[in-house]
């Protein structure tokens, strides 16, 4: 649901449009407060939707990103309205940067990528996310080596140990990582992980 009646406010510094993005997780929540804050911050062109942060399908976010032009500035009330996780935030911020646009958060002024300090913070975040990914890869590799030492065979139809499956569920349910990313970390095909999660869900009933 977009507010398309206004062509958008121009940023006096960049000459680009000031765009706002708002999101709530359920139909029971109201977008009014976020819209009011974004308009007060100078955004007249708003993109808003009601969709869970865990959902990968966020059509209004995609429309906004497709709409971006050099010099535009995207504003959100909080970063968790824009992204599901640190990795997702960095990916979205990178797409915004590649368009020549900037990102601002009203609640987190340090995340203003139109400023040198904000860009530096996002660079640090990217380094932390990469470090976290390395730790996960190391833990997964250690788990695979321990499984091999116990005689577990890794072949064309790899399986996941209970410990690996628990770790995968933790990454997906609590860290909101994509199934395809977790499958890659576990060294299995995405369909293999889907089947294992589905089988575990039936056994837990």
C-alpha positions as CSV (number, residue, x, y, z in Angstrom):
1,X,0.0,0.0,0.0
2,X,1.7,3.1,-1.3
3,X,1.0,6.8,-0.7
4,X,1.4,7.9,-4.4
5,X,-0.7,11.1,-4.3
6,X,2.5,13.2,-3.8
7,X,5.5,13.0,-6.1
8,X,7.8,13.1,-3.1
9,X,9.8,15.6,-1.3
10,X,13.3,16.6,-2.6
11,X,16.3,16.4,-0.3
12,X,17.8,19.8,-0.4
13,X,21.3,18.4,-0.1
14,X,21.2,15.5,-2.5
15,X,18.5,16.8,-4.8
16,X,16.9,13.3,-4.7
17,X,13.5,12.2,-3.4
18,X,12.9,11.5,0.4
19,X,11.2,8.2,0.5
20,X,9.7,6.5,3.6
21,X,9.2,2.8,4.2
22,X,6.9,1.5,6.9
23,X,6.1,-2.1,7.9
24,X,4.1,-3.8,10.6
25,X,4.0,-7.6,11.3
26,X,0.3,-8.4,11.5
27,X,-3.0,-7.1,10.3
28,X,-3.9,-6.2,13.9
29,X,-1.1,-3.5,14.0
30,X,-1.5,0.0,12.6
31,X,0.8,1.8,10.2
32,X,-0.5,5.2,11.2
33,X,2.2,6.0,13.7
34,X,5.1,5.1,11.4
35,X,3.5,7.1,8.6
36,X,3.2,10.2,10.9
37,X,6.8,10.0,11.9
38,X,8.0,9.6,8.4
39,X,6.0,12.5,7.1
40,X,7.3,14.6,10.0
41,X,10.8,13.7,8.9
42,X,10.1,15.1,5.4
43,X,9.0,12.0,3.5
44,X,5.9,12.5,1.4
45,X,6.3,9.4,-0.8
46,X,5.7,6.4,1.4
47,X,5.8,2.6,0.8
48,X,4.0,0.6,3.5
49,X,3.0,-3.0,4.1
50,X,1.7,-5.4,6.6
51,X,3.9,-8.5,6.5
52,X,5.9,-10.5,9.0
53,X,9.6,-9.6,9.2
54,X,10.4,-13.3,8.8
55,X,8.7,-13.4,5.4
56,X,11.0,-13.1,2.4
57,X,8.2,-11.7,0.3
58,X,8.0,-7.9,0.9
59,X,6.5,-6.5,-2.3
60,X,6.4,-2.9,-1.2
61,X,10.0,-3.0,-0.2
62,X,10.9,-4.4,-3.6
63,X,8.9,-1.7,-5.3
64,X,10.6,1.0,-3.3
65,X,14.1,-0.4,-4.1
66,X,13.2,-0.6,-7.8
67,X,12.0,3.0,-7.6
68,X,15.3,4.4,-6.2
69,X,17.4,6.8,-8.2
70,X,20.8,8.4,-7.4
71,X,20.5,11.0,-4.7
72,X,17.3,9.5,-3.2
73,X,17.2,8.9,0.6
74,X,15.2,6.0,2.2
75,X,14.0,6.7,5.7
76,X,12.6,4.2,8.2
77,X,11.4,4.7,11.8
78,X,13.6,1.8,13.0
79,X,16.0,-0.6,11.2
80,X,13.9,-3.6,12.3
81,X,11.1,-2.3,10.1
82,X,13.5,-2.6,7.1
83,X,15.2,-5.9,7.7
84,X,14.9,-9.3,9.4
85,X,18.5,-9.7,10.5
86,X,21.9,-8.0,10.4
87,X,22.7,-9.9,7.2
88,X,19.4,-8.8,5.6
89,X,20.0,-5.2,6.7
90,X,23.4,-5.2,5.1
91,X,22.0,-6.7,1.9
92,X,19.2,-4.1,1.7
93,X,21.7,-1.3,2.5
94,X,24.0,-2.5,-0.2
95,X,21.2,-2.4,-2.8
96,X,20.3,1.1,-1.7
97,X,24.0,2.1,-2.0
98,X,24.3,0.5,-5.4
99,X,21.5,2.8,-6.6
100,X,23.4,5.8,-5.4
101,X,20.8,6.4,-2.7
102,X,21.2,6.8,1.1
103,X,19.6,5.2,4.1
104,X,18.4,6.9,7.4
105,X,16.8,5.5,10.5
106,X,14.9,7.9,12.8
107,X,15.6,5.8,15.9
108,X,19.2,5.0,15.0
109,X,20.9,8.1,13.8
110,X,24.2,6.3,13.6
111,X,22.8,4.3,10.6
112,X,22.7,7.4,8.3
113,X,24.6,6.3,5.3
114,X,24.4,9.8,3.8
115,X,27.2,10.7,6.4
116,X,30.8,9.5,6.5
117,X,30.2,8.3,10.1
118,X,27.1,6.3,9.1
119,X,28.9,4.7,6.2
120,X,31.8,3.7,8.5
121,X,29.4,2.1,11.0
122,X,27.7,0.0,8.3
123,X,31.2,-1.1,7.1
124,X,31.9,-2.3,10.6
125,X,28.6,-4.1,10.7
126,X,29.5,-5.9,7.5
127,X,32.8,-7.0,9.0
128,X,31.0,-8.3,12.1
129,X,28.5,-10.2,9.9
130,X,31.3,-11.8,7.9
131,X,33.1,-12.8,11.1
132,X,29.8,-14.4,12.4
133,X,29.5,-16.3,9.2
134,X,33.1,-17.6,9.6
135,X,32.3,-18.8,13.1
136,X,29.2,-20.7,11.9
137,X,31.2,-22.3,9.1
138,X,33.9,-23.3,11.5
139,X,31.3,-24.9,13.9
140,X,29.6,-26.6,11.0
141,X,32.9,-28.0,9.7
142,X,33.8,-29.2,13.2
143,X,30.5,-30.9,13.5
144,X,31.0,-32.6,10.1
145,X,34.5,-33.8,11.1
146,X,33.2,-35.2,14.4
147,X,30.4,-37.0,12.5
148,X,32.8,-38.5,10.1
149,X,35.0,-39.7,13.0
150,X,31.9,-41.5,14.4
151,X,31.4,-43.2,11.0
152,X,28.7,-41.0,9.5
153,X,28.8,-41.2,5.8
154,X,28.5,-38.1,3.7
155,X,27.5,-39.1,0.2
156,X,25.1,-38.1,-2.6
157,X,22.2,-38.2,-0.1
158,X,23.7,-36.4,3.0
159,X,21.8,-36.5,6.2
160,X,21.9,-34.2,9.2
161,X,22.7,-35.4,12.7
162,X,20.3,-34.4,15.5
163,X,22.8,-31.8,16.7
164,X,23.2,-30.3,13.2
165,X,19.4,-30.2,12.8
166,X,19.0,-28.5,16.1
167,X,21.6,-25.9,15.1
168,X,19.8,-25.4,11.7
169,X,16.5,-24.8,13.5
170,X,18.2,-22.3,15.8
171,X,19.6,-20.4,12.8
172,X,16.3,-20.4,11.0
173,X,13.8,-19.8,13.8
174,X,15.8,-17.5,16.1
175,X,18.4,-15.8,13.9
176,X,15.9,-15.6,10.9
177,X,18.4,-16.9,8.4
178,X,17.2,-18.2,5.0
179,X,16.8,-22.0,4.6
180,X,19.0,-21.9,1.5
181,X,21.8,-20.1,3.5
182,X,21.6,-22.6,6.4
183,X,21.6,-25.5,4.0
184,X,24.8,-24.2,2.4
185,X,26.4,-23.8,5.8
186,X,25.4,-27.4,6.7
187,X,26.8,-28.7,3.4
188,X,23.5,-30.1,2.3
189,X,21.0,-29.3,-0.5
190,X,18.1,-27.0,0.4
191,X,15.6,-29.8,-0.3
192,X,17.5,-32.1,2.1
193,X,17.2,-29.6,4.9
194,X,13.5,-29.0,4.1
195,X,12.8,-32.7,4.4
196,X,14.7,-33.1,7.6
197,X,12.9,-30.1,9.2
198,X,9.5,-31.5,8.0
199,X,10.3,-35.0,9.4
200,X,11.4,-33.5,12.7
201,X,8.2,-31.4,12.9
202,X,6.1,-34.5,12.4
203,X,8.0,-36.5,15.1
204,X,7.6,-33.6,17.6
205,X,3.8,-33.7,17.3
